[in-house]
């Protein structure tokens, strides 16, 4: 028995040594709760713990009473040293691993966190999402290959600016709203600049393992834009902390077998995939969706290194709220198919019409270059169509051309992206106006591109694709202009010269150019000059009558600087250049005989300008519109009112009306119509005679006597009634007889179709005269000495006495208009001269 006592003593010592070894490997701080601020480290390696299993956890909580209860705290773990287990095939930890439980899962080991293993060569941070975190270290056979040193601390959320931004209480949902209590899925709504931070879990620290997070992101306006401010991105950039053994993975959309971010162009996983990204470095571009929603899917492998810090994206809509403008007048059309069949191409073709623009009330429409992502070999088209009489203008207020900065496929060669403008409704190579290329073209801002017809076609083509819009970046404005030709024949190679020929039409509208693009001129451009040549012939139209209903000259600084010019000499038209100084001094440009300048209708009744007539004395009349280039754009471009509006009439065929200037030195008579040679004569017939009293006629001693007596007789078949104002006529375009003195507000005699009702507002026409050879006249007053009563008899006759002192221009004009030329006897005009 005594011999066995030493043996029992040795056995007891052995058991004590084993107990000490077990106590040493688990140490006093193992499997317990610690406060933030403690340092956690692996146990010393001894002969008793070497090769034995190691299984130890630490629950880190904030220090008691270290912060107010309403202050949110996070736990920061700084891994100063970490070498634990081995990562095999980049997917499996063998020999040992670390699991980190974040938040409530730390209390009951739930949440199925992944495994960290491998080693780090520089310190790494893990920043909890909650105010507690649990670390669980496991090693199959503990030895000197297993080491860790973890410094713990606590921080207030508002101090963690990289994660929560500035003033986090003002933006409680800046990092999105959790969709469930245990998942990392988040929802972001109505994102604007700096209001949504789309981050990997535990950012800016190392992201957790074995995670799949979905981020539903939306903005109020398209196009939703995902971007980074500092550009840092690290998703599976390395699988070990050794640049030789594990080279850095560049950012790209290559194969991402482990950790990745996948971006969907929509709000569900059934939407088109824009791209799948992994790697490390500066995220080089923005991702711009086609609408208001993006879905991000973040996946981390079940096991991996304690290295990668994830991502931080901001969200905005680009550019601002242009989405509503971009689509306001546009009709989506199916895009040309991309040669890349792996993805669907976003809609990128549009039709823009003048009808939709008019219905919006806007004067110009707007469309943009592709602002969103698109695939390689994408084609975007813009078809702009107007009414048949319209032309299309496109110009670029903003135009930038650069090399592609976010290509999906790396460019090779020239012209990886291009924009071509075609004159027509399709991409016809023979109708190319201009092609812009991303490698050598210069942008042209504010230059007008015009169609010759009613359509322009723009085609954008990209061989490389883009994540964030075109390298040919533009804002384009478009509008439509009425390019229809007012009556007459436009002279070739001129802006607006027109020839009027009675063989084509004897009367019609005479109006300034419909196309107000003609008025768009720079200060160094030539003035706009439109020449109107009325070419009558003595037999069928020996006179030209122009009636001006409105003249809308808008020059204020220099009266009459913009003007209409008339000259009554065949093939002789002189237009003087604008001379503002002379204008300011004299109030007119010239006193050349035979030429008249008209800037406004000088006859007024109340606030209304009354029409005026210009009556030539020869078969030809030349008129010109002259607009000063200095004010042309500001005053007349896109003006809704024509510069002038009126009508023209080729009148007084000699074979019917006789001489336009009867000889009043002897008694005479005119019967109208005289005879018919042309049975196909188109009505109406208009004759105008100038009864000119000789200037040498003098006043008789004593009472003044009439120099000329006009006798007017009208057949009852014409059904004419005597009125005072043309507004009192039943049909202003019907048969009429008028005797007037140029400049007189009221005709001496006015007979017209019997009125059905009366209108006291005078819209009549007076004759103006100013120069010997052209009947343009300043206002005078000659009051008739007869009463204007309605004559209801079947026929009508009267005599008018003309006094020299009341004819300052020694002229009275008789104008007869007949619509029925088959009458054997219509109007008889006779005269007698009391002075011969």
C-alpha positions in Angstrom: 0.0 0.0 0.0 2.8 2.4 0.7 4.3 1.5 -2.6 1.3 2.8 -4.4 1.1 6.2 -2.6 3.7 7.9 -4.9 1.8 6.7 -7.9 -1.5 8.2 -6.6 0.4 11.5 -6.0 1.7 11.6 -9.5 -1.8 11.0 -10.9 -3.2 13.9 -8.9 -0.4 16.2 -10.1 -1.2 15.2 -13.7 -4.8 16.0 -13.3 -3.9 19.4 -11.9 -1.7 20.1 -14.8 -4.5 19.2 -17.2 -6.9 21.5 -15.4 -4.3 24.3 -15.5 -3.9 23.8 -19.2 -7.6 23.9 -19.8 -7.9 27.1 -17.7 -5.0 28.6 -19.7 -6.6 28.0 -23.2 -10.0 29.5 -22.3 -8.5 32.1 -20.0 -10.5 34.2 -17.6 -12.1 36.4 -20.3 -13.5 33.7 -22.5 -17.2 32.9 -22.9 -18.3 36.1 -21.2 -19.7 39.5 -21.6 -17.2 42.4 -21.9 -17.7 46.2 -22.0 -16.6 48.3 -24.9 -13.1 49.4 -24.3 -11.7 46.0 -23.4 -9.1 44.3 -25.6 -9.7 40.8 -26.7 -6.7 38.5 -27.6 -6.0 34.9 -28.2 -4.5 32.9 -25.3 -0.8 32.2 -24.9 0.3 29.0 -26.6 1.4 26.4 -24.0 2.2 22.8 -24.1 -1.1 22.1 -22.5 -3.4 24.0 -25.1 -1.4 23.4 -28.2 -3.2 21.1 -30.6 -6.4 21.2 -28.6 -9.8 22.6 -29.8 -10.5 26.2 -29.1 -14.1 27.4 -28.8 -14.7 30.8 -27.2 -17.1 33.7 -27.5 -17.2 37.3 -26.3 -20.4 39.5 -26.1 -19.4 43.1 -26.3 -21.8 45.7 -24.9 -21.6 49.5 -24.2 -20.2 50.6 -20.9 -22.8 51.1 -18.3 -24.1 54.7 -17.9 -21.6 55.9 -20.5 -24.2 57.7 -22.6 -27.7 59.0 -22.2 -30.4 56.5 -22.8 -31.8 58.3 -25.9 -28.4 58.3 -27.6 -28.0 55.4 -30.1 -24.6 53.6 -29.9 -22.7 51.2 -32.1 -19.8 48.9 -31.3 -16.6 49.3 -33.2 -14.2 46.3 -33.4 -10.7 47.0 -34.6 -9.0 43.9 -35.7 -5.4 44.8 -35.1 -4.3 41.2 -35.7 -6.3 38.3 -37.3 -5.0 35.0 -38.5 -7.5 32.3 -38.1 -8.1 29.2 -40.2 -7.6 28.9 -43.9 -9.9 29.9 -46.8 -10.0 27.1 -49.4 -11.2 27.6 -53.0 -12.3 31.1 -51.8 -15.5 29.5 -50.4 -14.7 27.3 -47.4 -13.0 27.9 -44.1 -11.0 24.9 -42.8 -9.2 24.6 -39.5 -11.0 27.4 -37.8 -13.4 30.4 -38.3 -14.9 33.5 -36.8 -18.6 34.3 -36.6 -19.9 37.7 -35.7 -23.4 38.1 -34.4 -24.8 41.7 -34.7 -27.6 42.9 -32.6 -30.3 40.8 -30.9 -29.1 37.6 -32.7 -26.0 37.8 -30.5 -28.1 36.8 -27.4 -29.3 33.5 -28.8 -26.8 32.8 -31.6 -29.4 33.2 -34.4 -29.2 34.8 -37.8 -26.9 32.2 -39.4 -23.9 34.5 -39.8 -21.2 33.4 -42.2 -17.6 32.6 -41.5 -14.5 34.7 -41.6 -11.1 33.1 -42.0 -7.7 33.8 -43.4 -5.4 36.6 -42.4 -5.0 40.3 -42.5 -1.8 42.3 -42.9 -3.2 45.6 -41.7 -6.0 46.5 -39.3 -9.7 46.1 -40.3 -12.8 47.5 -38.7 -16.1 45.9 -38.1 -18.8 48.4 -37.1 -22.1 47.0 -35.7 -25.5 48.0 -36.8 -26.8 47.7 -33.2 -25.5 48.3 -29.7 -24.1 44.8 -29.0 -22.0 42.3 -31.0 -20.9 38.8 -30.3 -17.6 37.2 -31.6 -17.4 33.4 -31.7 -13.9 32.0 -32.4 -13.4 28.3 -33.2 -10.3 26.3 -34.0 -10.0 22.6 -34.5 -6.4 22.4 -33.2 -5.1 25.5 -31.5 -1.4 26.4 -32.3 0.7 29.4 -33.3 -1.2 29.8 -36.6 -4.2 31.2 -34.7 -3.9 34.8 -33.5 -6.2 37.7 -32.9 -6.2 41.0 -31.2 -9.4 43.0 -31.1 -9.7 46.5 -29.7 -13.3 47.4 -28.8 -15.0 50.8 -28.4 -18.4 52.4 -28.6 -19.4 55.4 -30.6 -22.5 57.5 -31.0 -24.3 57.1 -34.3 -24.2 60.9 -35.0 -20.4 60.7 -34.8 -20.2 58.1 -37.5 -20.6 60.5 -40.4 -19.5 58.1 -43.1 -22.5 55.9 -42.4 -25.2 58.2 -41.2 -24.2 61.5 -42.7 -24.6 64.9 -41.0 -27.5 65.5 -38.7 -28.9 61.9 -38.7 -31.9 62.8 -36.5 -33.2 65.0 -39.4 -33.0 62.0 -41.8 -34.1 59.0 -39.8 -34.6 56.9 -43.0 -31.5 58.1 -44.9 -30.3 54.5 -44.9 -33.7 53.2 -45.9 -36.4 51.5 -43.9 -35.9 47.9 -42.9 -38.4 45.6 -44.6 -38.2 43.0 -41.8 -36.6 43.0 -38.3 -34.1 40.3 -39.1 -33.2 40.8 -42.8 -31.0 43.4 -44.3 -33.5 44.3 -47.0 -34.3 48.0 -47.1 -36.7 50.3 -49.0 -35.8 53.9 -50.1 -38.6 56.2 -51.4 -38.6 59.7 -52.9 -34.8 59.8 -52.9 -33.2 63.1 -53.5 -29.6 64.3 -53.2 -28.1 63.3 -49.8 -31.4 61.8 -48.6 -30.7 58.2 -49.4 -27.5 56.2 -48.6 -27.5 52.8 -50.1 -24.8 50.9 -48.2 -23.5 47.5 -47.6 -24.3 46.1 -44.1 -22.0 47.4 -41.4 -20.5 50.1 -43.8 -17.9 51.5 -43.6 -16.5 48.4 -41.9 -16.1 44.9 -43.3 -19.4 43.6 -44.5 -20.9 40.4 -43.0 -20.8 37.0 -44.6 -23.6 34.8 -45.9 -25.9 37.7 -46.7 -28.4 38.5 -49.5 -29.8 42.0 -49.2 -32.3 43.7 -51.5 -32.5 47.5 -51.8 -35.7 48.9 -53.3 -34.8 52.4 -54.4 -37.1 55.0 -56.0 -37.2 58.7 -56.9 -40.0 61.0 -57.7 -38.6 61.9 -61.1 -36.7 59.9 -63.7 -34.0 59.2 -64.5 -33.0 57.6 -61.2 -29.2 57.9 -60.8 -27.0 55.7 -58.6 -23.5 57.1 -57.9 -20.7 57.4 -55.4 -19.2 60.6 -54.1 -15.7 59.4 -53.1 -15.8 56.5 -55.6 -14.6 53.9 -53.1 -15.9 50.4 -53.9 -14.8 47.1 -52.5 -17.0 44.1 -53.1 -14.9 40.9 -53.3 -11.9 43.0 -54.3 -9.5 40.4 -52.7 -9.9 36.9 -51.3 -6.8 37.3 -49.2 -4.7 40.1 -47.8 -1.7 39.3 -50.0 -1.2 41.1 -53.3 1.0 38.4 -54.8 -1.2 35.4 -53.8 -4.5 37.3 -54.3 -4.2 40.1 -57.0 -6.7 42.9 -56.8 -9.9 42.3 -58.8 -10.6 45.4 -60.9 -14.1 46.8 -61.0 -16.1 45.5 -63.8 -19.0 43.4 -65.0 -17.0 40.3 -65.4 -17.7 37.0 -63.7 -18.4 37.6 -60.0 -18.5 34.1 -58.5 -18.6 35.1 -54.8 -19.6 38.5 -53.6 -21.4 40.9 -56.0 -23.9 43.7 -56.5 -26.6 43.2 -59.2 -28.6 46.2 -60.4 -32.0 45.9 -62.0 -33.7 48.5 -64.1 -37.0 48.4 -62.2 -38.5 47.5 -58.8 -38.3 43.7 -59.0 -36.0 40.9 -59.9 -38.0 40.3 -63.1 -36.7 43.7 -64.5 -33.9 44.0 -66.9 -30.4 43.5 -65.3 -28.3 46.6 -65.9 -25.1 44.9 -64.6 -23.4 42.8 -62.0 -20.4 44.3 -60.3 -17.5 43.3 -58.1 -13.9 44.4 -57.6 -12.0 47.0 -55.7 -11.1 50.6 -56.5 -12.9 53.8 -57.5 -16.4 53.1 -58.9 -15.8 54.9 -62.2 -19.3 55.9 -63.3 -22.9 56.5 -62.3 -25.7 54.1 -63.2 -28.8 55.8 -64.6 -32.0 53.9 -64.9 -34.7 54.5 -67.5 -37.4 55.2 -64.9 -37.9 56.0 -61.3 -37.0 52.7 -59.7 -33.9 50.5 -59.3 -33.4 47.3 -57.4 -30.0 46.4 -55.9 -29.2 42.9 -54.9 -26.1 42.4 -52.7 -24.8 38.9 -52.1 -21.8 37.8 -50.0 -20.5 34.2 -49.9 -20.9 32.0 -46.8 -17.2 32.1 -46.1 -14.6 34.7 -46.9 -11.8 36.9 -45.7 -12.1 39.7 -43.2 -11.2 42.3 -45.8 -13.9 43.8 -48.0 -15.6 47.0 -46.9 -18.5 47.1 -49.4 -20.1 50.1 -51.0 -21.9 53.4 -50.4 -24.1 54.8 -53.2 -26.0 58.1 -53.3 -29.3 58.4 -55.2 -30.7 61.2 -57.2 -32.7 61.8 -60.4 -30.7 63.2 -63.4 -30.9 65.9 -64.4 -33.3 67.1 -61.8 -36.9 66.9 -63.0 -36.4 66.7 -66.8 -38.1 63.4 -66.9 -41.5 65.0 -67.2 -40.3 67.4 -69.8 -38.5 64.7 -71.7 -41.6 62.7 -72.2 -44.1 65.5 -72.4 -44.6 65.6 -76.2 -43.0 62.2 -77.0 -44.6 59.0 -78.2 -42.5 55.9 -77.5 -41.7 53.7 -80.4 -40.1 50.3 -80.5 -36.4 50.7 -80.7 -34.2 49.1 -83.3 -33.1 45.7 -81.8 -29.7 45.4 -80.2 -27.4 42.8 -81.4 -26.8 41.8 -77.8 -29.6 39.2 -77.2 -28.7 38.6 -73.6 -30.7 41.6 -72.4 -33.6 43.6 -73.5 -32.8 47.1 -74.8 -34.6 50.0 -73.1 -37.1 52.0 -75.1 -35.1 54.7 -76.9 -37.0 55.8 -79.9 -39.6 58.6 -80.1 -42.0 60.5 -82.3 -42.5 64.2 -81.8 -45.3 66.0 -83.6 -46.5 69.6 -84.0 -50.0 68.5 -83.0 -48.8 67.4 -79.5 -46.7 70.5 -79.1 -49.6 72.7 -80.0 -51.9 70.9 -77.6 -49.4 71.6 -74.8 -49.4 75.3 -75.4 -45.6 75.4 -75.6 -43.8 77.2 -78.4 -40.9 74.8 -78.4 -40.4 71.2 -77.5 -37.5 69.6 -75.8 -35.7 66.2 -76.1 -32.5 65.0 -74.7 -29.7 62.6 -75.6 -29.9 59.2 -73.9 -29.5 60.0 -70.3 -29.9 56.5 -69.0 -28.0 53.2 -69.4 -28.1 51.4 -72.7 -26.5 48.3 -74.3 -23.8 48.1 -76.9 -25.2 48.6 -80.4 -28.1 50.6 -79.1 -29.9 52.9 -81.6 -32.1 55.8 -80.4 -34.2 57.7 -82.9 -36.2 60.9 -82.8 -38.7 61.5 -85.6 -40.0 65.1 -85.6 -42.9 65.6 -87.9 -45.0 68.7 -88.6 -48.0 69.5 -90.8 -47.6 69.3 -94.6 -47.0 73.0 -94.9 -44.5 73.2 -92.0 -40.7 72.8 -91.8 -38.8 71.6 -88.7 -36.1 73.4 -86.8 -33.8 71.7 -84.3 -31.0 73.5 -82.3 -28.9 72.6 -79.3 -28.8 75.1 -76.5 -26.4 72.7 -74.7 -24.1 70.4 -76.5 -21.1 68.5 -75.2 -19.1 65.8 -76.9 -16.5 63.7 -75.1 -15.0 60.2 -75.1 -17.3 57.6 -73.5 -16.6 57.6 -69.7 -18.9 54.8 -68.7 -18.8 52.3 -71.6 -20.1 48.8 -71.1 -17.8 47.6 -73.8 -14.4 49.2 -74.2 -14.3 51.4 -77.4 -12.0 50.5 -80.3 -11.4 52.9 -83.2 -13.2 56.1 -84.0 -16.9 57.0 -83.7 -17.9 54.6 -81.1 -21.0 56.8 -80.6 -22.5 59.1 -83.2 -25.5 61.4 -83.8 -26.8 61.9 -87.4 -29.4 64.4 -88.6 -31.4 63.5 -91.7 -33.5 65.8 -93.8 -36.6 63.6 -93.9 -38.6 61.0 -92.0 -36.0 58.2 -92.2 -32.3 57.4 -92.1 -31.5 58.1 -95.8 -27.8 58.4 -96.4 -28.4 60.7 -99.3 -30.3 63.2 -97.0 -27.7 63.6 -94.2 -27.4 67.1 -92.9 -24.8 66.6 -90.2 -23.1 63.7 -88.3 -21.5 64.2 -84.9 -18.9 61.7 -83.7 -17.5 61.2 -80.2 -13.9 61.2 -81.2 -13.4 64.1 -83.6 -16.5 66.3 -83.9 -17.0 69.6 -82.4 -20.4 70.4 -80.9 -22.5 73.2 -82.5 -24.6 75.1 -80.0 -27.4 77.5 -81.1 -27.0 76.5 -84.7 -30.3 75.9 -86.5 -30.7 72.6 -88.4 -33.7 72.9 -90.8 -35.7 70.5 -92.9 -36.8 71.2 -96.4 -40.0 69.3 -95.8 -42.1 68.6 -92.8 -39.8 66.1 -91.0 -36.4 65.7 -89.4 -35.0 62.4 -88.3 -32.2 62.1 -85.7 -30.4 58.8 -85.1 -28.1 58.1 -82.2 -25.9 54.9 -82.4 -23.6 53.5 -79.8 -21.3 50.6 -80.5 -20.1 50.5 -76.9 -23.1 51.1 -74.7 -23.1 53.1 -71.5 -24.1 52.9 -67.8 -24.9 56.5 -67.5 -25.8 58.1 -70.8 -24.4 59.3 -74.0 -20.9 60.8 -74.6 -22.7 63.0 -77.1 -24.7 64.9 -74.5 -27.2 67.4 -75.7 -30.4 69.2 -74.9 -32.3 69.8 -78.1 -35.1 72.2 -78.8 -37.4 71.8 -81.8 -40.2 73.8 -83.2 -42.2 74.2 -86.4 -42.6 77.0 -88.9 -45.2 77.6 -91.5 -43.3 77.4 -94.8 -46.2 77.6 -97.1 -45.9 80.2 -99.8 -48.4 83.1 -99.7 -50.0 83.6 -103.1 -47.7 84.4 -105.9 -44.6 82.8 -107.4 -41.5 82.8 -105.2 -38.4 84.0 -106.9 -35.7 81.4 -106.9 -32.6 81.9 -104.7 -34.2 84.6 -102.6 -35.6 84.7 -99.1 -39.0 86.0 -99.8 -39.2 87.8 -103.2 -42.5 87.1 -104.9 -44.0 87.8 -108.4 -47.7 88.3 -108.8 -49.1 87.7 -112.3 -52.8 88.2 -113.3 -52.6 85.2 -115.6 -52.3 83.0 -112.5 -54.7 84.9 -110.3 -56.2 88.3 -110.5 -56.7 88.9 -106.7 -55.8 87.3 -103.4 -54.1 87.7 -100.1 -51.0 89.8 -99.8 -49.2 89.1 -96.6 -45.8 89.2 -95.0 -43.9 85.8 -94.9 -45.5 83.1 -92.8 -42.1 81.7 -91.9 -40.8 83.9 -89.1 -37.4 82.2 -89.3 -36.7 84.8 -91.9 -36.7 87.4 -89.2 -34.1 85.5 -87.1 -31.0 87.5 -87.8 -27.8 88.4 -86.0 -26.6 92.0 -85.7 -24.0 91.5 -88.4 -26.5 89.9 -90.9 -27.9 91.8 -93.8 -31.3 93.4 -93.4 -34.3 91.4 -94.5 -35.6 92.7 -97.8 -38.7 91.1 -99.4 -39.6 92.4 -102.9 -43.1 92.0 -104.3 -43.4 92.5 -108.0 -47.0 92.9 -109.3 -46.7 92.5 -113.1 -50.0 93.4 -114.8 -50.6 94.1 -118.5 -52.3 97.1 -120.1 -55.1 95.2 -121.8 -56.4 93.0 -119.0 -55.1 94.8 -115.9 -53.8 98.2 -116.3 -53.7 99.0 -112.6 -52.8 97.3 -109.3 -54.7 98.0 -106.1 -53.2 96.9 -102.8 -55.4 97.0 -99.7 -53.7 97.0 -96.3 -55.8 95.8 -93.4 -52.9 95.8 -90.9 -49.3 97.0 -90.6 -47.6 95.8 -87.4 -44.3 97.5 -87.5 -42.9 97.3 -84.0 -39.9 99.7 -84.1 -40.2 102.0 -81.1 -36.8 103.7 -80.8 -36.7 104.9 -84.4 -40.1 105.4 -86.0 -40.3 104.0 -89.5 -37.0 102.2 -89.2 -38.9 99.1 -90.4 -41.1 99.9 -93.2 -43.0 99.0 -96.4 -41.7 100.7 -99.5 -43.8 101.3 -102.7 -42.7 102.5 -106.1 -44.8 102.9 -109.2 -42.3 102.4 -112.0 -42.0 99.2 -113.9 -38.8 97.2 -113.1 -37.5 100.1 -111.0 -37.3 99.5 -107.3 -34.7 101.2 -105.0 -34.4 100.3 -101.4 -32.4 102.6 -99.2 -30.2 101.2 -96.5 -31.3 101.9 -92.9 -29.8 105.1 -91.6 -30.9 105.6 -88.1 -29.1 109.0 -87.7 -30.8 110.5 -90.7 -34.1 109.0 -89.6 -33.8 110.6 -86.2 -33.0 114.0 -87.7 -35.6 114.0 -90.4 -38.3 111.5 -89.4 -38.1 109.9 -92.8 -35.6 108.4 -95.2 -36.1 110.2 -98.4 -38.3 112.6 -100.3 -37.7 110.9 -103.6 -40.7 111.5 -105.9 -42.6 108.4 -106.8 -41.7 106.4 -103.7 -43.7 106.0 -100.5 -42.8 104.7 -97.0 -45.5 103.2 -94.9 -44.9 102.3 -91.3 -48.4 102.2 -89.9 -51.9 102.8 -90.9 -52.4 106.4 -90.1 -56.2 106.5 -90.4 -57.7 105.9 -87.0 -61.3 105.5 -85.7 -61.0 105.3 -81.9 -58.2 102.9 -81.1 -58.6 101.0 -84.3 -56.4 101.5 -87.4 -58.5 101.5 -90.6 -57.5 99.8 -93.9 -55.7 101.8 -96.6 -55.3 101.3 -100.3 -52.4 101.8 -102.6 -53.5 102.3 -106.2 -50.9 102.3 -109.0 -51.1 104.5 -112.1 -49.4 101.9 -114.3 -49.9 98.1 -114.9 -47.0 97.4 -112.5 -46.4 98.0 -108.9 -43.3 97.2 -106.9 -43.4 96.9 -103.1 -40.7 95.9 -100.6 -40.6 95.0 -97.0 -37.4 96.1 -95.2 -36.6 94.9 -91.7 -33.6 96.2 -89.9 -31.4 93.2 -88.8 -30.6 94.9 -85.5 -34.2 94.5 -84.3 -35.5 91.8 -86.5 -35.1 88.9 -84.1 -36.3 90.6 -81.0 -39.4 92.2 -82.7 -40.6 89.8 -85.3 -39.2 86.3 -84.8 -42.0 84.0 -83.7 -44.4 86.9 -83.7 -48.0 85.7 -83.9 -49.1 88.7 -86.0 -48.0 89.2 -89.6 -45.9 92.3 -90.2 -48.5 93.3 -92.7 -51.7 91.8 -94.1 -53.8 92.8 -97.0 -54.9 91.8 -100.5 -54.0 92.6 -104.0 -56.2 93.1 -107.1 -55.3 93.4 -110.7 -57.9 95.8 -111.9 -59.1 98.0 -114.7 -58.9 96.1 -118.0 -58.5 98.7 -120.7 -60.8 97.0 -123.2 -63.7 97.2 -120.7 -62.9 100.1 -118.4 -61.2 102.5 -120.9 -58.5 104.9 -120.0 -57.8 105.1 -116.2 -57.4 108.9 -116.5 -60.3 110.4 -118.4 -59.8 113.7 -120.1 -61.8 116.1 -118.0 -61.1 119.2 -120.1 -64.0 118.2 -122.2 -67.3 116.7 -121.4 -67.3 112.9 -121.5 -69.1 109.8 -120.6 -68.3 106.2 -119.5 -70.7 103.3 -119.9 -69.8 100.2 -118.0 -69.4 97.6 -119.3 -68.5 99.0 -122.7 -68.3 95.7 -124.6 -67.3 92.1 -124.2 -64.4 90.5 -126.0 -63.8 87.8 -123.5 -66.8 85.7 -122.7 -64.8 83.8 -120.1 -63.9 86.9 -118.1 -63.8 86.0 -114.4 -65.8 88.3 -112.2 -65.6 90.6 -110.4 -64.7 93.5 -112.6 -63.0 96.4 -110.9 -62.5 99.7 -112.7 -60.8 102.8 -111.1 -60.7 106.2 -112.8 -58.6 109.2 -111.7 -60.5 112.4 -112.4 -57.7 114.9 -112.2 -58.6 118.6 -112.3 -56.0 120.7 -113.9 -53.8 122.6 -111.5 -54.2 125.9 -113.5 -58.0 125.9 -112.7 -58.6 129.1 -110.7 -61.3 130.4 -108.5 -63.9 132.6 -110.3 -64.4 136.0 -108.9 -67.1 136.1 -106.4 -68.6 132.8 -105.2 -66.6 129.6 -105.9 -68.1 127.5 -108.6 -67.6 123.8 -109.2 -64.6 122.9 -111.4 -66.1 119.5 -112.4 -69.5 117.9 -112.1 -69.7 114.2 -112.0 -73.0 112.5 -112.8 -73.4 108.9 -111.6 -76.3 106.7 -112.9 -76.7 103.1 -111.7 -79.0 100.5 -113.1 -81.7 99.2 -110.8 -80.7 95.7 -111.8 -77.6 96.0 -109.7 -79.8 96.4 -106.5 -77.5 99.0 -105.0 -78.3 101.2 -102.0 -76.6 104.4 -100.9 -74.9 104.1 -97.5 -72.3 106.2 -95.6 -70.0 103.5 -94.5 -68.9 100.2 -96.0 -69.8 98.5 -92.8 -73.4 99.2 -93.7 -73.2 97.2 -96.9 -75.0 93.8 -96.9 -72.1 92.2 -98.9 -68.8 94.1 -98.8 -67.6 91.9 -101.7 -70.7 92.5 -103.8 -71.4 95.2 -106.5 -70.4 98.7 -105.5 -69.8 102.2 -106.7 -67.5 104.5 -104.8 -66.5 108.1 -105.3 -63.8 109.3 -102.9 -61.1 111.9 -102.4 -57.8 110.4 -101.2 -57.5 111.0 -97.5 -61.2 111.6 -96.9 -62.6 109.5 -94.0 -66.0 109.3 -95.7 -66.6 108.6 -99.4 -68.4 111.3 -101.4 -70.6 108.5 -102.7 -70.9 104.9 -101.7 -73.4 102.5 -103.3 -73.4 98.8 -102.4 -75.6 95.8 -102.1 -78.7 96.4 -100.1 -77.9 95.8 -96.4 -79.8 93.4 -94.3 -78.7 95.0 -91.1 -76.7 98.0 -90.0 -73.4 98.2 -88.2 -72.3 101.6 -87.0 -68.6 100.6 -86.6 -66.7 101.8 -89.7 -64.4 99.3 -91.2 -64.2 101.2 -94.5 -61.4 101.7 -96.9 -59.9 105.1 -97.9 -57.4 106.0 -100.5 -54.0 107.5 -99.6 -52.0 109.6 -101.9 -48.6 111.2 -101.5 -46.6 111.3 -104.7 -47.4 112.2 -108.2 -46.9 108.7 -109.6 -48.3 106.7 -106.7 -51.6 107.2 -105.0 -50.5 107.3 -101.3 -51.8 110.4 -99.6 -51.8 112.0 -96.2 -55.2 112.6 -94.6 -57.3 115.6 -95.6 -61.0 116.3 -95.0 -63.5 116.8 -97.8 -67.1 116.7 -96.6 -69.8 115.9 -99.2 -72.7 118.3 -99.6 -75.3 115.7 -100.1 -77.3 113.7 -97.6 -76.6 110.0 -97.2 -80.1 108.6 -97.2 -81.1 105.1 -98.3 -82.4 105.2 -101.9 -84.9 102.5 -102.4 -85.8 103.3 -106.0 -85.1 100.7 -108.7 -82.4 102.8 -110.1 -80.2 105.6 -108.8 -78.7 108.8 -110.2 -76.9 111.7 -108.6 -74.5 114.6 -109.3 -71.4 115.5 -107.4 -69.7 118.9 -107.6 -66.0 119.0 -107.1 -64.5 122.3 -105.9 -60.7 122.9 -106.5 -60.2 124.4 -103.0 -61.4 121.1 -101.5 -59.2 118.9 -103.7 -55.7 119.6 -102.4 -54.3 116.9 -104.7 -56.6 117.9 -107.5 -58.1 114.4 -107.8 -61.2 112.3 -107.2 -61.3 108.6 -107.7 -64.3 106.6 -109.0 -64.1 102.9 -108.3 -66.8 100.5 -109.7 -67.0 96.9 -108.8 -69.3 94.6 -110.7 -69.8 90.9 -110.2 -72.3 90.5 -113.1 -70.8 91.4 -116.4 -73.7 90.1 -118.5 -75.7 93.3 -117.8 -76.3 95.3 -120.9 -76.2 98.5 -119.0 -74.7 98.8 -115.5 -73.1 102.1 -114.5 -73.0 105.4 -116.5 -70.5 108.1 -115.4 -70.6 111.5 -117.2 -68.9 114.7 -116.4 -68.9 118.4 -117.4 -66.2 121.0 -116.8 -67.6 124.4 -115.8 -64.3 126.2 -116.5 -63.8 125.4 -120.2 
